[in-house]
Amino acid sequence: MLVRMAYTFAIAIAAPLVLAWKSLHDGAFRATVPERLGRLPADLPRGGIWIHAASVGEVRAAQRIAARLSGPLVISTMTPTGLALARTLFPKAG
C-alpha cells in the first residue's frame, strides 16, 4: 500500500511538471493543453457536438461516428499529430 501511495504521489507531482516543460518547448503541444485538461472549446457552437480523440487512431475511429452526426462538430485531440489529422479529416469542424 505504501508503494502505491508513493507512486500515486510521484505521478501527481510529475505530470504537471512534464506538461509544463513540454508546453514551454513545443508550441504545437502547447496549443492542445486546454483540451488535455478537459476544457470545452470557447467557440463550441450551440447544439454542437464535441468529440475528443486521444490519438491518431481515435481520430480515425471518430471519422465513422462523425459521418453519422448532424449539427456543428468540434474535434479535439491529445496530440499535435492527432490534431493535424483531425483538421484534414474534418475541415469544417471547429
KELUMDO-524728 format. One record per atom (N, C-alpha, C): residue in one letter; x, y, z; residue number from 1. Coordinates in nm, 3 decimals. Example, Ala and Ser with C-alpha at 12.3 -4.5 7.8 and 13.67 -1.06 7.14 Angstrom:
BEGIN
+------+---------+---------+---------+-----+
: code :       u :       v :       w : pos :
+------+---------+---------+---------+-----+
:    A :   1.319 :  -0.569 :   0.780 :   1 :
:    A :   1.230 :  -0.450 :   0.780 :   1 :
:    A :   1.320 :  -0.330 :   0.780 :   1 :
:    S :   1.285 :  -0.225 :   0.708 :   2 :
:    S :   1.367 :  -0.106 :   0.714 :   2 :
:    S :   1.290 :   0.003 :   0.787 :   2 :
+------+---------+---------+---------+-----+
//
This chain:
BEGIN
+------+---------+---------+---------+-----+
: code :       u :       v :       w : pos :
+------+---------+---------+---------+-----+
:    M :   0.083 :  -0.119 :   0.000 :   1 :
:    M :   0.000 :   0.000 :   0.000 :   1 :
:    M :   0.088 :   0.126 :   0.000 :   1 :
:    L :   0.196 :   0.123 :   0.073 :   2 :
:    L :   0.286 :   0.238 :   0.079 :   2 :
:    L :   0.348 :   0.266 :  -0.058 :   2 :
:    V :   0.381 :   0.159 :  -0.131 :   3 :
:    V :   0.439 :   0.176 :  -0.264 :   3 :
:    V :   0.337 :   0.240 :  -0.358 :   3 :
:    R :   0.213 :   0.197 :  -0.348 :   4 :
:    R :   0.108 :   0.254 :  -0.432 :   4 :
:    R :   0.088 :   0.402 :  -0.402 :   4 :
:    M :   0.089 :   0.438 :  -0.275 :   5 :
:    M :   0.073 :   0.578 :  -0.236 :   5 :
:    M :   0.191 :   0.661 :  -0.288 :   5 :
:    A :   0.311 :   0.608 :  -0.277 :   6 :
:    A :   0.429 :   0.679 :  -0.325 :   6 :
:    A :   0.423 :   0.697 :  -0.477 :   6 :
:    Y :   0.381 :   0.594 :  -0.547 :   7 :
:    Y :   0.368 :   0.601 :  -0.692 :   7 :
:    Y :   0.263 :   0.706 :  -0.731 :   7 :
:    T :   0.148 :   0.704 :  -0.667 :   8 :
:    T :   0.042 :   0.800 :  -0.695 :   8 :
:    T :   0.090 :   0.942 :  -0.668 :   8 :
:    F :   0.160 :   0.962 :  -0.559 :   9 :
:    F :   0.214 :   1.093 :  -0.526 :   9 :
:    F :   0.316 :   1.139 :  -0.631 :   9 :
:    A :   0.403 :   1.048 :  -0.673 :  10 :
:    A :   0.504 :   1.082 :  -0.774 :  10 :
:    A :   0.439 :   1.122 :  -0.906 :  10 :
:    I :   0.337 :   1.051 :  -0.947 :  11 :
:    I :   0.266 :   1.084 :  -1.071 :  11 :
:    I :   0.196 :   1.219 :  -1.057 :  11 :
:    A :   0.134 :   1.243 :  -0.943 :  12 :
:    A :   0.065 :   1.371 :  -0.920 :  12 :
:    A :   0.161 :   1.489 :  -0.927 :  12 :
:    I :   0.283 :   1.469 :  -0.885 :  13 :
:    I :   0.384 :   1.575 :  -0.889 :  13 :
:    I :   0.446 :   1.584 :  -1.029 :  13 :
:    A :   0.477 :   1.470 :  -1.088 :  14 :
:    A :   0.549 :   1.468 :  -1.216 :  14 :
:    A :   0.463 :   1.512 :  -1.334 :  14 :
:    A :   0.338 :   1.473 :  -1.338 :  15 :
:    A :   0.254 :   1.501 :  -1.454 :  15 :
:    A :   0.245 :   1.651 :  -1.486 :  15 :
:    P :   0.213 :   1.737 :  -1.389 :  16 :
:    P :   0.209 :   1.880 :  -1.422 :  16 :
:    P :   0.344 :   1.937 :  -1.463 :  16 :
:    L :   0.452 :   1.886 :  -1.404 :  17 :
:    L :   0.585 :   1.933 :  -1.441 :  17 :
:    L :   0.621 :   1.895 :  -1.584 :  17 :
:    V :   0.588 :   1.773 :  -1.623 :  18 :
:    V :   0.614 :   1.728 :  -1.760 :  18 :
:    V :   0.529 :   1.808 :  -1.857 :  18 :
:    L :   0.403 :   1.829 :  -1.823 :  19 :
:    L :   0.313 :   1.908 :  -1.907 :  19 :
:    L :   0.367 :   2.050 :  -1.926 :  19 :
:    A :   0.411 :   2.112 :  -1.818 :  20 :
:    A :   0.465 :   2.248 :  -1.825 :  20 :
:    A :   0.594 :   2.252 :  -1.908 :  20 :
:    W :   0.684 :   2.158 :  -1.884 :  21 :
:    W :   0.811 :   2.156 :  -1.958 :  21 :
:    W :   0.787 :   2.136 :  -2.106 :  21 :
:    K :   0.702 :   2.040 :  -2.141 :  22 :
:    K :   0.676 :   2.012 :  -2.282 :  22 :
:    K :   0.605 :   2.131 :  -2.347 :  22 :
:    S :   0.517 :   2.198 :  -2.275 :  23 :
:    S :   0.447 :   2.316 :  -2.328 :  23 :
:    S :   0.543 :   2.430 :  -2.359 :  23 :
:    L :   0.643 :   2.447 :  -2.275 :  24 :
:    L :   0.740 :   2.554 :  -2.297 :  24 :
:    L :   0.827 :   2.529 :  -2.420 :  24 :
:    H :   0.850 :   2.402 :  -2.452 :  25 :
:    H :   0.942 :   2.367 :  -2.560 :  25 :
:    H :   0.876 :   2.329 :  -2.692 :  25 :
:    D :   0.745 :   2.314 :  -2.692 :  26 :
:    D :   0.677 :   2.267 :  -2.813 :  26 :
:    D :   0.546 :   2.344 :  -2.831 :  26 :
:    G :   0.546 :   2.437 :  -2.925 :  27 :
:    G :   0.429 :   2.521 :  -2.949 :  27 :
:    G :   0.306 :   2.441 :  -2.991 :  27 :
:    A :   0.326 :   2.338 :  -3.071 :  28 :
:    A :   0.213 :   2.255 :  -3.114 :  28 :
:    A :   0.152 :   2.182 :  -2.995 :  28 :
:    F :   0.235 :   2.136 :  -2.904 :  29 :
:    F :   0.186 :   2.070 :  -2.783 :  29 :
:    F :   0.111 :   2.170 :  -2.695 :  29 :
:    R :   0.167 :   2.289 :  -2.683 :  30 :
:    R :   0.107 :   2.394 :  -2.600 :  30 :
:    R :  -0.035 :   2.428 :  -2.645 :  30 :
:    A :  -0.059 :   2.422 :  -2.776 :  31 :
:    A :  -0.191 :   2.456 :  -2.830 :  31 :
:    A :  -0.299 :   2.359 :  -2.785 :  31 :
:    T :  -0.261 :   2.238 :  -2.745 :  32 :
:    T :  -0.361 :   2.139 :  -2.706 :  32 :
:    T :  -0.375 :   2.123 :  -2.555 :  32 :
:    V :  -0.304 :   2.203 :  -2.476 :  33 :
:    V :  -0.309 :   2.189 :  -2.330 :  33 :
:    V :  -0.451 :   2.207 :  -2.274 :  33 :
:    P :  -0.526 :   2.309 :  -2.313 :  34 :
:    P :  -0.661 :   2.321 :  -2.257 :  34 :
:    P :  -0.747 :   2.197 :  -2.282 :  34 :
:    E :  -0.735 :   2.139 :  -2.400 :  35 :
:    E :  -0.811 :   2.018 :  -2.432 :  35 :
:    E :  -0.766 :   1.902 :  -2.344 :  35 :
:    R :  -0.637 :   1.893 :  -2.317 :  36 :
:    R :  -0.585 :   1.786 :  -2.233 :  36 :
:    R :  -0.641 :   1.795 :  -2.091 :  36 :
:    L :  -0.671 :   1.917 :  -2.049 :  37 :
:    L :  -0.724 :   1.939 :  -1.915 :  37 :
:    L :  -0.876 :   1.935 :  -1.911 :  37 :
:    G :  -0.939 :   1.899 :  -2.023 :  38 :
:    G :  -1.083 :   1.882 :  -2.027 :  38 :
:    G :  -1.162 :   2.010 :  -2.043 :  38 :
:    R :  -1.100 :   2.115 :  -2.094 :  39 :
:    R :  -1.171 :   2.242 :  -2.115 :  39 :
:    R :  -1.249 :   2.237 :  -2.245 :  39 :
:    L :  -1.373 :   2.277 :  -2.239 :  40 :
:    L :  -1.454 :   2.287 :  -2.360 :  40 :
:    L :  -1.403 :   2.401 :  -2.446 :  40 :
:    P :  -1.403 :   2.385 :  -2.575 :  41 :
:    P :  -1.364 :   2.495 :  -2.663 :  41 :
:    P :  -1.458 :   2.614 :  -2.644 :  41 :
:    A :  -1.403 :   2.734 :  -2.637 :  42 :
:    A :  -1.484 :   2.854 :  -2.616 :  42 :
:    A :  -1.579 :   2.878 :  -2.731 :  42 :
:    D :  -1.542 :   2.832 :  -2.850 :  43 :
:    D :  -1.624 :   2.856 :  -2.967 :  43 :
:    D :  -1.717 :   2.739 :  -3.000 :  43 :
:    L :  -1.745 :   2.655 :  -2.902 :  44 :
:    L :  -1.837 :   2.542 :  -2.924 :  44 :
:    L :  -1.974 :   2.597 :  -2.962 :  44 :
:    P :  -2.020 :   2.565 :  -3.082 :  45 :
:    P :  -2.148 :   2.618 :  -3.127 :  45 :
:    P :  -2.264 :   2.562 :  -3.046 :  45 :
:    R :  -2.368 :   2.641 :  -3.034 :  46 :
:    R :  -2.489 :   2.596 :  -2.962 :  46 :
:    R :  -2.543 :   2.472 :  -3.031 :  46 :
:    G :  -2.567 :   2.369 :  -2.954 :  47 :
:    G :  -2.615 :   2.244 :  -3.010 :  47 :
:    G :  -2.505 :   2.163 :  -3.074 :  47 :
:    G :  -2.381 :   2.207 :  -3.057 :  48 :
:    G :  -2.267 :   2.138 :  -3.118 :  48 :
:    G :  -2.231 :   2.011 :  -3.043 :  48 :
:    I :  -2.158 :   1.927 :  -3.111 :  49 :
:    I :  -2.111 :   1.802 :  -3.053 :  49 :
:    I :  -1.960 :   1.807 :  -3.048 :  49 :
:    W :  -1.906 :   1.775 :  -2.932 :  50 :
:    W :  -1.762 :   1.776 :  -2.912 :  50 :
:    W :  -1.712 :   1.634 :  -2.907 :  50 :
:    I :  -1.620 :   1.599 :  -2.995 :  51 :
:    I :  -1.556 :   1.468 :  -2.994 :  51 :
:    I :  -1.411 :   1.489 :  -2.954 :  51 :
:    H :  -1.369 :   1.421 :  -2.848 :  52 :
:    H :  -1.230 :   1.430 :  -2.805 :  52 :
:    H :  -1.162 :   1.297 :  -2.835 :  52 :
:    A :  -1.057 :   1.301 :  -2.914 :  53 :
:    A :  -0.982 :   1.182 :  -2.951 :  53 :
:    A :  -0.842 :   1.191 :  -2.892 :  53 :
:    A :  -0.800 :   1.087 :  -2.825 :  54 :
:    A :  -0.671 :   1.090 :  -2.759 :  54 :
:    A :  -0.555 :   1.070 :  -2.855 :  54 :
:    S :  -0.579 :   1.005 :  -2.966 :  55 :
:    S :  -0.468 :   0.969 :  -3.054 :  55 :
:    S :  -0.511 :   0.971 :  -3.199 :  55 :
:    V :  -0.416 :   0.949 :  -3.287 :  56 :
:    V :  -0.445 :   0.941 :  -3.430 :  56 :
:    V :  -0.546 :   0.829 :  -3.458 :  56 :
:    G :  -0.529 :   0.716 :  -3.392 :  57 :
:    G :  -0.622 :   0.604 :  -3.410 :  57 :
:    G :  -0.764 :   0.641 :  -3.371 :  57 :
:    E :  -0.781 :   0.716 :  -3.264 :  58 :
:    E :  -0.914 :   0.757 :  -3.222 :  58 :
:    E :  -0.972 :   0.862 :  -3.316 :  58 :
:    V :  -0.887 :   0.946 :  -3.373 :  59 :
:    V :  -0.935 :   1.042 :  -3.473 :  59 :
:    V :  -0.991 :   0.966 :  -3.592 :  59 :
:    R :  -0.920 :   0.864 :  -3.636 :  60 :
:    R :  -0.968 :   0.781 :  -3.748 :  60 :
:    R :  -1.098 :   0.711 :  -3.712 :  60 :
:    A :  -1.108 :   0.660 :  -3.591 :  61 :
:    A :  -1.232 :   0.594 :  -3.547 :  61 :
:    A :  -1.347 :   0.694 :  -3.539 :  61 :
:    A :  -1.318 :   0.816 :  -3.497 :  62 :
:    A :  -1.421 :   0.918 :  -3.486 :  62 :
:    A :  -1.478 :   0.958 :  -3.621 :  62 :
:    Q :  -1.401 :   0.935 :  -3.725 :  63 :
:    Q :  -1.446 :   0.971 :  -3.860 :  63 :
:    Q :  -1.576 :   0.897 :  -3.894 :  63 :
:    R :  -1.587 :   0.771 :  -3.859 :  64 :
:    R :  -1.708 :   0.694 :  -3.887 :  64 :
:    R :  -1.827 :   0.746 :  -3.806 :  64 :
:    I :  -1.801 :   0.782 :  -3.681 :  65 :
:    I :  -1.908 :   0.833 :  -3.595 :  65 :
:    I :  -1.953 :   0.970 :  -3.644 :  65 :
:    A :  -1.858 :   1.056 :  -3.673 :  66 :
:    A :  -1.888 :   1.194 :  -3.714 :  66 :
:    A :  -1.967 :   1.197 :  -3.844 :  66 :
:    A :  -1.944 :   1.100 :  -3.930 :  67 :
:    A :  -2.016 :   1.097 :  -4.058 :  67 :
:    A :  -2.166 :   1.077 :  -4.037 :  67 :
:    R :  -2.204 :   1.022 :  -3.923 :  68 :
:    R :  -2.345 :   0.995 :  -3.896 :  68 :
:    R :  -2.411 :   1.102 :  -3.809 :  68 :
:    L :  -2.332 :   1.197 :  -3.763 :  69 :
:    L :  -2.385 :   1.302 :  -3.676 :  69 :
:    L :  -2.430 :   1.422 :  -3.758 :  69 :
:    S :  -2.531 :   1.488 :  -3.706 :  70 :
:    S :  -2.574 :   1.613 :  -3.771 :  70 :
:    S :  -2.550 :   1.727 :  -3.673 :  70 :
:    G :  -2.534 :   1.843 :  -3.726 :  71 :
:    G :  -2.511 :   1.960 :  -3.642 :  71 :
:    G :  -2.364 :   1.995 :  -3.637 :  71 :
:    P :  -2.334 :   2.107 :  -3.573 :  72 :
:    P :  -2.195 :   2.154 :  -3.564 :  72 :
:    P :  -2.108 :   2.053 :  -3.488 :  72 :
:    L :  -1.984 :   2.042 :  -3.530 :  73 :
:    L :  -1.892 :   1.944 :  -3.473 :  73 :
:    L :  -1.762 :   2.012 :  -3.433 :  73 :
:    V :  -1.713 :   1.979 :  -3.313 :  74 :
:    V :  -1.584 :   2.026 :  -3.266 :  74 :
:    V :  -1.500 :   1.903 :  -3.234 :  74 :
:    I :  -1.379 :   1.898 :  -3.287 :  75 :
:    I :  -1.288 :   1.786 :  -3.262 :  75 :
:    I :  -1.168 :   1.837 :  -3.183 :  75 :
:    S :  -1.133 :   1.768 :  -3.076 :  76 :
:    S :  -1.012 :   1.800 :  -3.002 :  76 :
:    S :  -0.931 :   1.672 :  -2.986 :  76 :
:    T :  -0.802 :   1.687 :  -2.962 :  77 :
:    T :  -0.713 :   1.572 :  -2.951 :  77 :
:    T :  -0.612 :   1.592 :  -2.840 :  77 :
:    M :  -0.539 :   1.486 :  -2.810 :  78 :
:    M :  -0.433 :   1.494 :  -2.709 :  78 :
:    M :  -0.297 :   1.521 :  -2.772 :  78 :
:    T :  -0.282 :   1.493 :  -2.899 :  79 :
:    T :  -0.150 :   1.506 :  -2.961 :  79 :
:    T :  -0.154 :   1.600 :  -3.080 :  79 :
:    P :  -0.044 :   1.669 :  -3.105 :  80 :
:    P :  -0.037 :   1.755 :  -3.224 :  80 :
:    P :  -0.059 :   1.676 :  -3.353 :  80 :
:    T :  -0.011 :   1.552 :  -3.359 :  81 :
:    T :  -0.029 :   1.470 :  -3.478 :  81 :
:    T :  -0.176 :   1.437 :  -3.499 :  81 :
:    G :  -0.244 :   1.404 :  -3.390 :  82 :
:    G :  -0.388 :   1.378 :  -3.398 :  82 :
:    G :  -0.465 :   1.502 :  -3.440 :  82 :
:    L :  -0.423 :   1.618 :  -3.391 :  83 :
:    L :  -0.489 :   1.743 :  -3.429 :  83 :
:    L :  -0.471 :   1.772 :  -3.577 :  83 :
:    A :  -0.351 :   1.749 :  -3.628 :  84 :
:    A :  -0.326 :   1.771 :  -3.771 :  84 :
:    A :  -0.414 :   1.680 :  -3.856 :  84 :
:    L :  -0.427 :   1.554 :  -3.816 :  85 :
:    L :  -0.513 :   1.462 :  -3.890 :  85 :
:    L :  -0.659 :   1.504 :  -3.879 :  85 :
:    A :  -0.702 :   1.546 :  -3.760 :  86 :
:    A :  -0.841 :   1.589 :  -3.743 :  86 :
:    A :  -0.873 :   1.708 :  -3.832 :  86 :
:    R :  -0.779 :   1.800 :  -3.844 :  87 :
:    R :  -0.802 :   1.916 :  -3.931 :  87 :
:    R :  -0.812 :   1.876 :  -4.077 :  87 :
:    T :  -0.742 :   1.768 :  -4.115 :  88 :
:    T :  -0.750 :   1.717 :  -4.251 :  88 :
:    T :  -0.882 :   1.644 :  -4.275 :  88 :
:    L :  -0.920 :   1.556 :  -4.180 :  89 :
:    L :  -1.040 :   1.475 :  -4.198 :  89 :
:    L :  -1.169 :   1.553 :  -4.176 :  89 :
:    F :  -1.163 :   1.655 :  -4.090 :  90 :
:    F :  -1.282 :   1.733 :  -4.055 :  90 :
:    F :  -1.259 :   1.881 :  -4.080 :  90 :
:    P :  -1.245 :   1.923 :  -4.204 :  91 :
:    P :  -1.211 :   2.063 :  -4.232 :  91 :
:    P :  -1.317 :   2.162 :  -4.186 :  91 :
:    K :  -1.441 :   2.120 :  -4.173 :  92 :
:    K :  -1.548 :   2.212 :  -4.130 :  92 :
:    K :  -1.566 :   2.216 :  -3.980 :  92 :
:    A :  -1.502 :   2.126 :  -3.909 :  93 :
:    A :  -1.516 :   2.120 :  -3.762 :  93 :
:    A :  -1.439 :   2.234 :  -3.698 :  93 :
:    G :  -1.486 :   2.275 :  -3.581 :  94 :
:    G :  -1.420 :   2.380 :  -3.507 :  94 :
:    G :  -1.310 :   2.328 :  -3.423 :  94 :
+------+---------+---------+---------+-----+
//
